[in-house]
Amino acid sequence: MAKPNYAFAKRQRDLAKKQKRDEKRRRKAAGKQPSPEQVPVPPDDAGPSKD
């Protein structure tokens, strides 16, 4: 019977944890971005005109 390769199993677990952590971080970052209706847009004619 072949003996288990613990180093390979550990690396696979670590990669899975990292992928899950990165996905969670991406979802949190996407949730923090303000939606377009929340961003204040200044009107085009807000500044003083120079005539």
C-alpha positions as CSV (number, residue, x, y, z in Angstrom):
1,M,0.0,0.0,0.0
2,A,1.3,3.5,-0.9
3,K,2.0,5.8,2.0
4,P,0.0,9.2,2.1
5,N,1.8,12.3,0.8
6,Y,1.0,14.7,3.7
7,A,2.9,17.6,2.1
8,F,0.7,17.4,-1.0
9,A,-2.5,17.3,1.1
10,K,-1.3,20.2,3.2
11,R,-0.5,22.3,0.1
12,Q,-4.0,21.5,-1.4
13,R,-5.7,22.6,1.9
14,D,-3.6,25.8,2.0
15,L,-4.5,26.6,-1.7
16,A,-8.2,26.0,-1.0
17,K,-8.0,28.3,2.0
18,K,-6.2,31.0,0.1
19,Q,-8.7,30.8,-2.8
20,K,-11.7,31.1,-0.4
21,R,-10.1,34.0,1.5
22,D,-9.4,35.9,-1.8
23,E,-13.0,35.3,-3.0
24,K,-14.3,36.7,0.3
25,R,-12.0,39.7,0.0
26,R,-13.2,40.3,-3.5
27,R,-16.9,40.2,-2.5
28,K,-16.3,42.6,0.4
29,A,-14.4,45.0,-1.9
30,A,-17.3,44.8,-4.4
31,G,-19.8,45.6,-1.7
32,K,-17.8,48.7,-0.5
33,Q,-17.8,50.4,-3.9
34,P,-20.5,53.0,-4.0
35,S,-23.3,52.5,-6.5
36,P,-23.6,55.2,-9.3
37,E,-26.7,56.8,-7.7
38,Q,-24.8,57.4,-4.4
39,V,-21.9,59.2,-6.0
40,P,-22.5,63.0,-6.1
41,V,-22.0,64.3,-9.6
42,P,-21.5,68.1,-9.9
43,P,-23.5,69.8,-12.6
44,D,-21.7,71.1,-15.7
45,D,-22.6,74.8,-15.1
46,A,-21.6,74.9,-11.4
47,G,-18.5,77.1,-11.8
48,P,-18.5,80.9,-12.3
49,S,-18.4,81.9,-16.0
50,K,-15.7,84.2,-17.3
51,D,-17.0,86.6,-19.9
